[in-house]
Amino acid sequence: MRKRWNRRQALVRQVAALLLLGIWLAAAPAAARQLVIQNFDVVVLVLPNSTIDVTETIRPRFTGSWRGIYRTIPVEYHTPQGFNYTLFLELLGITDEAGRPLRSESSRERHYRKFKIYVPGAEDSVRTVVLHYRVLDALRFFEDHDELYWNVTGDEWDVPIESANARIVLPTEVTGLRALAFTGAYGSHEQDARVDIAGNGVELRMRRPLAFHEGLTAVVGWDKGFVKEPGAVEKALLFLRSNWFFFIPLAAFGLMFWLWYTRGRDPRRLPIATQYSPPEGLTPAEVGTLVDNSAAMRDITATIVDLAVRGHILIEEKRKEHLMGLWSNKEYTFHLRTKAADWKDLKPHERELLEALFARGTAEAVDLSDLQNKFYKNLPGIRDRIFESLRGHGYYLHRPDKVKQAYLVGGVIIGAGMLWASSLLAHALGIASLTTTLAGIATGGIICGFGFFMPARTMAGA
């Protein structure tokens, strides 16, 4: 029994030793491989043309073997109105301390511009990476001052920054210069940095290292007149570049205008001769539909009156009294004057109308009030007969109601699809959702709106 117990204890000790060895082997490379940003020094030149020139000198300290570093710069922001505001960053170069170019790759990740920088000899050493770029629209302009709000280091570093400093240089003889510095994680109001103002420059120096996902942000303001503010046209172009989704409804408008111009317009009409009677063979309903591309209720009402004029219907007006004559109302009764066998010379929509009114010819009279909740079911069929008659006469190539319906359905589908797709893309690129939502709604609305003008008549119809 004791021998069995001793064997169990020995087995447990062996398993524990193997586990400890595995943990040590896994931790050893992690402990031996480390990356720290030893110095992060930035020089920002605010140029009179409202652009800024940024030079970042980054000194990473590599422990173990590395291939390089990532520099992640936030470039997408949201305005107070909910639109997108993009920093247009132009990379001028990435070099080492001797000015030799370093190989790099650029990509977009959410609302960041991400640079993958390859650093030769990044093993148990301190190297220098100099990142030089220009930003077109980093400044903000207010009524009483201009301002630079700049995230100096970024807040996406997965490694600590032991020392961070920045120097911001403005045009000479600038006045009203003032500055603040915010430190810490995203959204922090901590101000653990020294701020010195001298002449036309501002110096920022961190008082402590920056930990995981912490950064240094500079806010510098000065009096107006030293930096050229973009004009209305430039601001509009920058707005459209930032909210480039709005180019989609603009393109949709251009495409729909082209479709309307080439397919949705009536043919050019010849000289018009005055006519004092309706076109031969056309009923009031057909003429009314041809005028506005719509078989409206007034066109069907005109058919009833026309059938009465031609002797097929007698319309009787009566006054009905209620509650012993306390109040009364008008009632109209339709009397059928012809037999179903006499309808052969009528047009399909006229026969359809008579059948709907008089129960397929079995009723001789019907009150208008009795049709209130029944007659509407026959309207689609009557409208179909009117459009088919007009197409048969060669006044339309395509039914106008179907053309409108196709563009309406297409506009709704495209708009909804854009809303769904653009929301996914906006999340992936960090773009403001209001921009993508409005672009989707506008695109669908433009297609639907043009649909009302797309039905085209033939030369005879025009």
N, C-alpha and C positions, 0 to 999 in steps of 0.2 A: 504493500500500500504506500509506504514511504517512498519507494523507488519511483512509483508512478507519479506521485506528487512532485518529486524532484525533477522528473522529466518534463512535466507540465510547466514548472517554473522556468526551466532552462529554455523551453520553446517560447514562452512569453518574452524572456529577456532577449532572445534572438530577433523576434519580430520587432520589439521596441527599438533595438539597435539598428535594424534595417530601416525603420521609419525615420529615425533621427538622421541616419546617413543620407536618406533621400531628401529630407528637408534641407540639410546642410548643402548637398550638391545643388539643389534648386536655388537656394539663396546665395550661394557663393558667386555665380555669374552676375546676379543682380547687384550684389554688393560691389563687385569688381567693375561693373559697367555703369557709369554715371555721367550725367550731363548737367552742367551748371552754367548759367550766363554770368560770367565774372563782371563784365561791364556792359552797359547799354547806354551809349551816348548819342544824342540826337541834336542836329542843327537844322532849324526850320527858318528859311528865308521867306518873308512875306514880300512879294514883289508888287510894284505899283500897278501892274495889269490885273491884279486880284488873284493870281495863281500863287501857289506856295511851292518852294523847292526844298525837298527833305533829303537829308543825308543821315543815315543810321550807321553807326559804327558799333558792331556787336562782337564781343570777345567771348566766345564759348570755351569752357574748359571741359575737355573730353577725358573721361576715365574709362579705360577699355577701348574697344574698337567701335567706331561709328562711321557712318557714311556722310553725315552732314546734319543740317538743322532745317526746321520749318519756321518760316516767318508768316504769321497770319495777321492780316490788316483788315479791320472792319471797314466796309465801303457802302453798306446799305443801311439807311436810317429811315424813320417815318416822321413826316411833318405833323404839327399839331392838328391839321385838317384831316389826317389819315392817309395822305398820299405818300408816294415813295420819294426818297431823296438819296441819290447815288453820288458817291465821290468818284469822279473820273480820274483814275490813277494811271499815269504813264510811266512805265519803268524805263529809266535811263541807263541803268547798268548795275551789275553785281560783281564786285571784285574782292581780292584779298588785300592785305596791308600794303603789298607792293604794286597794287593797281592792275594785277593780272585778272582777267575775266574768270568768273566761276560759272560752271554749268548749273543751270537752274531750270525748273519746270513751274509753270503757272497754272492755277486751276481756281474754280469757284466752289466754295463750300458754305452753304447757307448764306448768311449776309457778309461773308468774308472773302477777300482775295488771298489765296494761299500760295506761297512760294516755297518750293522744295529746292534747297540749295545744297549742292554737293561740295564738300570741303575735303580737299586732299590732305592726307596725313592726320586725319582726325582720330588719333589714337594716343592716349596718355599725353596730351599736349594742350596748349592754349593757342587757338587760332583767331584770326580776325576776319570778319565778314563786313564789307561796306556795301550797304544797300542805298542806291540813289534813285529817287523818283520825283515826279512832279504831279501835283494835284490841281485840277482845273477849277474846282468850285468848292474849296474848303472853307471859304470865308462866309460870314453871315452879316447882312447889312440891315441896320435898324435906323429909325428916324434920327436919333441923336448920336449914334456911334457905330463903329464897325467892330467885328469880333472874330477871333479865331478860337474855336472849340476843338481841341485836337487831342485824340487818344495817342499819347506819345509812344507807349510800349505795347499797346494792345492788352487784352485781358484773357487771352487764350493760351498763355504759356503753361505747358505741363511740367516745367522745370522752374526752380527758383532763380531770381535775378538778384545778385548780391549788391549791385550798385547801379542806379539809374539816374541819369542827368540829362537835361535838355537846355538848349540855348535857342531862343526865338529872337530873330533880328527883323526889325521893321524898317520901312523907308526912313531916311535921315530926316531930322527935324520934326519927327512925329510928336504930337502933344496929347495930353490926356491919357497917357499910358498907365494901365492898371492890369493886375494879373492875380489869378488864383490857381491853386493846384489841388486836385483831388487824388486820393490814393486809395488802394484797396481793391476789393472785388467789384464786379459790375453793380452800379447803383449806389456805391458807398459814397458818403459825404465826408469821409475822413480827410483831413488835410495835413498829413504827416510828411510834408516836404517843405524845404526852405525856398522862399521866393525872393529874388533880388532884382530890382529894376535899376538900370543904369543907362542913361542916354536913350538910344533907340533899341535897347536889348533887354531881354528878360532871361534870368538864369533860374532854373529849377533843379534842386538837388534833393534826392530822397534821404531822409534821416535814418532809414532802416532798410533792410533787404525786402524784396517783394517775394511773397510766397506763391504757391500754386494758384494760378488763375487770378492773380492780382496785377494791377497796372497803375500807371501814372498818367493823369489827364491834365492838360493845361487849358486855362481859360484866360485869354488875353483880349482886352478891349482898348480902343483908342479913338480919338476924335475923327470925325469925317473929313474927307478932302485929301487924304494922303494915299488912298487906294481907289482906283477907278471902279465904280460900281457898274455891273453889267446893265445894259439898257433893257427895255421891255421885250424886244425881239430876242435878245440873247437869253433872257430869263425864260421866255416861252420855249425856246429850243432846248435849253437845259432841262426844263420840266418834262418835255416830251421824251428826251433821252433817258431821264430817270424813270419815267412812267411809260416805257416803250410799248406796253400793252395797248396803249391808246392808238398806236399805229394800226392795229388790227381793225377796229371799226372804221378808221379812215380808209384803209384798203378795201374794206367791205363796201363803203360808200362809193368808192371809185369803180369797183366791179359792178355793183348794182346800177350805177348810172350808165355804164357802158352797155349792160344788158338792156336797160330801158331804151337807150338811144338806138340800139341796133335791132331790138326785137319787140320792145314794149310800146313803141309809138305807132300811131296809125300811119298808113302811107300818105305821102303828100297829096293833098286833094287838088283836083282840077278846078277850073273856074266854076263857081257855084251859080246855078240857075234857080230862080225862085219857083217853088211848087206851092200850089194852093190846095192840094189834097194829099192825103197820106200816100206813100209809095204803094203801087198796085200790089195787091196780094198780101199786104202786111196788116195785122190787126193792131188795135191800140196797145195791147200788152206787148207785142213784139216791138213796136216803135218805141214805147217807153223803155223797154229793156235795152234796145240798141242805143238809146241816148246816153244812158248812164252805166251800162254794163251790169245792171242789177235788175233781177225780176222781183221788184218790191211789191208790197201789198197794194199800193195804189195802182199798179199795173193789172193786178188780178181784179181789183174793184172796177177798173175801166172795162175789163172784159165782161163783167156782169152787166154794166150799163149798156155796152155795145150789143150784147145778146138781147137785151130788152128792146133796144131800138130796132133790131132786126126781127123782132116778133117771137123769139123763142121763150122769153120770160116776161111776165107781167109783175111789176113791182107795185105793191099796194102799201100805202102809208095809213096806219091806224093809230088812234090815241087810246091807250089803255089806262083806265082809272083804277085807283087802289084806295082801300079804306073809305068806301062810300064817297069817293070823289075828292078826298082830302088832298091827294096828289096824283099826278098822272105822268105818263111818259109816252114817247112815240115808239111804235113797233112797226117793223117792216116785214111784210109777208111776200115771199117769192112764189108765184104761180107758174107752173110749167104749161106752156101753150102748144108745144109740139111733141110728137112721139119720138121715141128713140130711133125708130126707122128713118126719121127725117133728119138725123144728125150726120148723115154720111158726108155731106158737103162741108161740115165744120172742120176746123183744124184740131189736131190731137189735143192741144191744151184746152180748147173750148169744150170738147166732148168730156175730157177729164173733169172740167169744172162743173158741167151739168150733172154728171154722174155723182160727183161729190155732194152737190146741193140736194138732189132729188133721189138719193138712195138707189143709184144705178137705174133711174127711170121708173121706179116702182111707186114713188110718192108724187102727188100732183101739186102739193103746196107745202111750204115749210116756213116757219117763223125765224127771223134772224136770231132771236134770243136762243132758239133751240140749237143753233149751230155753234154757239159760243165755245163749248168744250169738245167739239167733234171735228169741225171743219179744218182746224190747223193741221190735223194728221194728213190731210190730202195736199197741203201746200207744196211739199218737196216734189211730189209727182207732177203737179201742174207746172212748177218751175222747170223741171226736167224737159217737159214737152215744149216749153217756150224756147229754151236754149237749143234743143235738137232741131226745132223748126228753123231757127236763125242760122245754125250751122248748115242745115240742108239747103238753104237759099244762098249759101256762100258768103254770108256776112261776117263769119268768124272762122278762123282755122282751128281754134281751141276754145272750149267753153270758158268764158271769163270767170265764172264762179270757181271752176276747178283750178284755173291758173292762180287766182287769189289764194285759194285754200292751200295749194302746193307751196307757195312762198311763205304763207303763214306758218304751216307745219314745219317747213325747213328752217325758218327763222327761230322758232321755239326750240327745235332740236339742236341747232348750231349754238344758240345762246346758252342753253342748258349744258351742252357738252363743253363749251368754253369755260363756263363757271366751274365745272368739275375739274377739267384739265388744268386750268390756270390756278385753281386753289392748290393743287398738288405742286405745280411748278413754283408758285409763290412761296410755299413752305420750304421747298428745296433750296430756293435762292434767297430767302429772307426778304422778299418783296412785299410791300404793303398789300393787304387783302382788299382794301377799298379800290385800289387801282384795277386789280384783276376783275373784281365784281362789276364795276362800272363798265369796263371794256366788254365783258360778256353780255351785259344787258344792252349796251349801245349797239353791239354787233347784231344781236337778235332783233332789236327794234328797227334797225335800218333795213334789214331784209324784209321784215314784216311790213314796214311802211311802204317800201317800194313795191311790194306785192299788190297794193291797191291800184297802182298805175301801170302794171304790167300787161293786163289784158289788151290785146290789139285787134282792131277790126281789119278786115280786108279792104281793098280799094272800093268794092261795092258797099261794104258796111260804112266806110268813112264818108 
